[in-house]
Amino acid sequence: MKRLLEGTAVRAGVVAAVALAGGLIVASPAAGAATSGSVVTPVTVTAQTAALARPRNGTILYDRISGGQGRLKIRNGLSQDGVVILVRGRTKAISIYVRARSTATITDVRDGTYRIYFTTGTNFSRSKGRFTRNAVYQRFNDKLKYRTTATRIPGWSLTLNPVRGGNAGTSSVNPKDFPS
């Protein structure tokens, strides 16, 4: 027996698909599979449950300007999860979820100059694009420049936690001014 979601069991080759918005489950037999004895139990997925689901490490939450060759490696050595947001000009370009004590990489940053914002906290709400508890909002003081040439593919590495000998300063950001 395979567990797809809590309360949903699938046996004997039944394929199940879940539509989160409506909590609808669609089941269809796999080609050539016997379906006698198969059980599919509906699960109610509320908007609140879906909004509070903790994203996986490295989940791209927003992607408006990607498709380049630049890389950004992010290490979160903190005890709380974080979200890193790249902003080009006044446009939010990309945001990525980085779990506590984890590393994630964005591999397709377009050429340009980016301001890097980040937030840390607990209970991330996808619908609000923010942590709902213990949220801290910051930005790196220096901008990151990406410029691809025939001999160089740009890449940066940053940490969300203070590092001895580190060279990147940060500033607090008013939550109202934070790009979410």
C-alpha positions as CSV (number, residue, x, y, z in Angstrom):
1,M,0.0,0.0,0.0
2,K,1.3,3.5,-0.9
3,R,0.6,6.6,1.1
4,L,0.0,9.6,-1.1
5,L,-1.6,12.0,1.4
6,E,-2.7,11.4,4.9
7,G,-6.0,9.6,4.8
8,T,-5.6,8.5,1.1
9,A,-4.6,5.0,0.3
10,V,-4.1,3.6,-3.2
11,R,-3.9,-0.1,-4.0
12,A,-3.8,-2.5,-7.0
13,G,-2.6,-0.1,-9.7
14,V,-5.0,2.8,-9.1
15,V,-3.6,6.1,-10.1
16,A,-4.8,9.1,-8.1
17,A,-4.5,12.8,-8.7
18,V,-5.2,15.5,-6.2
19,A,-6.5,18.9,-7.0
20,L,-5.5,21.0,-4.0
21,A,-7.9,23.9,-4.5
22,G,-11.0,21.8,-4.3
23,G,-9.8,18.8,-2.4
24,L,-10.9,16.6,-5.3
25,I,-9.5,13.2,-5.9
26,V,-9.7,11.6,-9.4
27,A,-9.0,7.9,-9.7
28,S,-8.5,5.8,-12.8
29,P,-7.2,2.3,-13.2
30,A,-3.7,1.8,-14.6
31,A,-3.5,0.1,-18.0
32,G,-4.1,-3.6,-17.5
33,A,-4.4,-3.4,-13.7
34,A,-7.0,-5.2,-11.8
35,T,-9.1,-2.7,-9.8
36,S,-11.1,-5.0,-7.6
37,G,-10.5,-4.3,-4.0
38,S,-9.0,-0.9,-4.7
39,V,-9.8,1.8,-2.3
40,V,-9.6,5.6,-2.8
41,T,-10.7,7.7,0.2
42,P,-11.3,11.4,-0.4
43,V,-9.2,13.9,1.5
44,T,-10.4,17.4,2.3
45,V,-7.5,19.8,1.6
46,T,-8.4,23.3,2.8
47,A,-6.8,26.5,1.6
48,Q,-5.4,27.0,5.0
49,T,-3.7,23.5,5.0
50,A,-2.2,24.1,1.6
51,A,-1.0,27.6,2.5
52,L,0.8,26.4,5.7
53,A,2.5,23.4,4.1
54,R,6.3,23.9,4.6
55,P,7.9,24.1,1.1
56,R,10.8,21.7,0.3
57,N,14.3,23.0,0.4
58,G,15.2,24.7,-2.9
59,T,11.6,25.3,-4.0
60,I,11.3,28.2,-6.4
61,L,8.4,30.3,-5.0
62,Y,8.5,33.0,-7.7
63,D,10.2,33.0,-11.1
64,R,9.7,36.1,-13.3
65,I,13.1,36.7,-14.7
66,S,15.1,33.5,-15.2
67,G,16.6,31.6,-18.2
68,G,20.2,32.8,-17.8
69,Q,23.4,30.9,-17.0
70,G,24.2,32.6,-13.7
71,R,24.2,30.6,-10.4
72,L,23.5,31.6,-6.8
73,K,24.3,29.1,-4.1
74,I,22.6,29.9,-0.7
75,R,23.6,28.4,2.6
76,N,21.2,28.8,5.5
77,G,23.1,28.0,8.7
78,L,20.3,29.4,10.9
79,S,17.9,27.4,13.0
80,Q,15.0,28.9,11.0
81,D,13.9,28.5,7.4
82,G,14.5,31.4,5.0
83,V,13.3,32.9,1.7
84,V,15.8,34.6,-0.6
85,I,14.5,37.1,-3.2
86,L,16.4,38.6,-6.1
87,V,15.2,41.9,-7.3
88,R,16.3,43.5,-10.5
89,G,15.6,47.2,-10.7
90,R,12.1,47.4,-9.2
91,T,11.1,44.0,-10.4
92,K,11.0,40.9,-8.2
93,A,12.8,38.3,-10.3
94,I,13.2,35.1,-8.4
95,S,12.5,33.8,-4.9
96,I,13.7,30.5,-3.4
97,Y,12.9,28.7,-0.1
98,V,15.9,27.5,1.9
99,R,15.3,25.3,4.9
100,A,17.2,25.7,8.1
101,R,20.7,24.3,8.1
102,S,20.4,23.6,4.3
103,T,21.9,24.7,1.0
104,A,20.0,25.5,-2.2
105,T,21.0,26.8,-5.6
106,I,19.4,28.9,-8.3
107,T,20.9,27.8,-11.6
108,D,19.3,30.1,-14.2
109,V,19.9,33.7,-13.2
110,R,19.8,36.1,-16.1
111,D,22.5,38.7,-16.6
112,G,21.8,41.9,-14.7
113,T,22.3,43.6,-11.3
114,Y,20.3,42.3,-8.4
115,R,19.5,43.4,-4.9
116,I,19.2,40.4,-2.6
117,Y,16.5,40.4,0.1
118,F,15.9,37.6,2.6
119,T,13.5,36.8,5.4
120,T,13.7,34.1,8.1
121,G,11.1,32.8,10.5
122,T,8.6,30.0,11.1
123,N,5.2,29.0,9.7
124,F,5.6,30.1,6.1
125,S,2.4,31.0,4.3
126,R,2.5,30.5,0.6
127,S,-0.6,32.6,0.1
128,K,0.9,35.6,1.9
129,G,4.5,34.9,0.7
130,R,5.7,35.5,4.3
131,F,6.5,33.8,7.5
132,T,3.7,34.2,10.0
133,R,5.8,33.9,13.2
134,N,9.2,35.2,14.3
135,A,9.8,36.9,10.9
136,V,12.9,39.0,10.3
137,Y,13.4,41.0,7.1
138,Q,16.8,41.9,5.8
139,R,18.7,42.7,2.6
140,F,22.3,42.5,1.6
141,N,24.0,45.9,1.3
142,D,25.9,45.1,-1.8
143,K,24.2,44.2,-5.1
144,L,25.2,41.1,-7.1
145,K,26.2,41.6,-10.8
146,Y,25.8,38.8,-13.3
147,R,27.5,39.2,-16.7
148,T,28.0,36.1,-18.9
149,T,30.9,36.1,-21.4
150,A,32.3,33.6,-23.8
151,T,34.8,32.5,-21.1
152,R,33.0,33.2,-17.8
153,I,29.7,32.1,-16.4
154,P,28.8,34.2,-13.3
155,G,28.2,32.6,-9.9
156,W,27.8,33.8,-6.4
157,S,27.6,32.1,-3.0
158,L,26.1,33.6,0.1
159,T,25.1,32.6,3.6
160,L,22.2,33.8,5.6
161,N,24.0,33.5,8.9
162,P,26.9,35.5,10.1
163,V,30.3,34.0,9.1
164,R,33.6,34.8,10.7
165,G,35.6,36.8,8.1
166,G,32.5,37.3,5.9
167,N,32.5,40.3,3.6
168,A,28.7,40.9,3.1
169,G,26.9,43.4,5.3
170,T,23.1,43.3,5.8
171,S,20.5,45.9,6.8
172,S,17.1,45.4,8.4
173,V,14.1,46.1,6.1
174,N,10.7,47.3,7.2
175,P,8.2,44.5,6.5
176,K,6.0,46.9,4.5
177,D,9.0,47.5,2.1
178,F,9.9,43.8,1.7
179,P,9.2,42.3,-1.7
180,S,6.9,39.4,-1.1
